[in-house]
Every structure is written in structure tokens, then in C-alpha cells.
Amino acid sequence: HRGQKVIDLWDGLADPATGREVEADTLFNVYSVTKAVTATALHIQAERGHVDYDASIAAYWPEFAAHGKDRATVRHALTHRVGVPQMPEGVTPEMMCDWDAMAGAIADLPPLPPPGEKALYQSMTFGWIVGEIVRRSDPSRRSFRQFVLDEICTPLGLADLWLGIPDDAEPRVAIMTDRNADNPPPP
């Protein structure tokens, strides 16, 4: 209140199997919240004049033009209208950790509907599509992860916003569970 911390509390189990409790520095996977961070990174690039919302994605990422996606714009990417919400065939967790492999595989996807024609929630592909535009439009050619650390986390003092955690942070991650897995659905 008025610039002073009034409440600082946490509760719960970080790992139900071991009984490890949530602590002040416990990390939680936030899934789609990352889309807002990714979009913010793109807006930073647009504000600096490095990205034009109405330009073709291929203007920044030529490989993305494959299979008729040459008409897909940056605005289409932000509004889930690129036409590639699907994950590439054969994706593994290891591949998902390889930015270049994922960006290449997504660039090679054929669009389901033509770009701009229909909104299809890019639940899994948004980060790589928008992130690759940011990466390729960055004059410093930083990785997307480094761009976010340098341009969003550091200025805001965010010590624990990660796009891929460092190994030493892994013990702090809460184990996600489905508490209701054993509950039958209501009639």
C-alpha cells in the first residue's frame, strides 16, 4: 500500500509426492501467460521501428513463406490467423527445447486455412512464430530468450521469468499435478 509491501505469503505443495512445500522462491510453469511476454517483445521491436505489423512474416523470416504462407503478416501472427496452430509431425520434448529445429519445422508447415482467413488458436506455435520474428528483427541477433531477459526482465527487475530455466533453478520448480484426476465427472 502506497509503495509498501503489505502482504507477502504463499502456501501449498510444490511436490505432492515428496511433501515439499511452496516457498517464496518456488517457480511455477505459467503456460500461455508466456504469449503476453512474447507479444510484448514483438511490440518492443515494432515501437523501435524494427517490425511492421502489416509486413509479411517472410520479410523477416524468408523460410516461413513455404506452402503459401508468404501472405501471412505479423498482424496475422499476433491474432492467431497464420493458419498453423498444429505442431509439426514427430515433435519430441527434446525437439521443443531446440529453438532452431522448432522454428524450421514450423516454417515448413502447410497452413490449414489460408493465412488471414480464419482464427485458429496457436496454443503451441505462437511463441516460436512471434519469437522468431523478434529474433530475426533484432539488430543484435540475440536468441529470443536473451532478448526477453535483456529487454523485459532486466528493466523490470524480474529475476525469475524464464523461457527455459537454468539447471540450477530446476529444484525450485513446482510439480504440476491434476488434483481432480481421481474425481468422477458430475452426472
Secondary structure, DSSP 8 states (H G I E B T S, - for coil): -TTS-------SEEETTTTEE--TT-B---TTHHHHHHHHHHHHHHHTTS--TTSBGGGT-GGGGGGGGGG-BHHHHHTT-SS--S--TT--HHHHT-HHHHHHHHHT---SS-TTSS----TTTHHHHHHHHHHHH-TT---HHHHHIIIIIHHHT-TT--SS--GGGGGGB-----TTTTS----
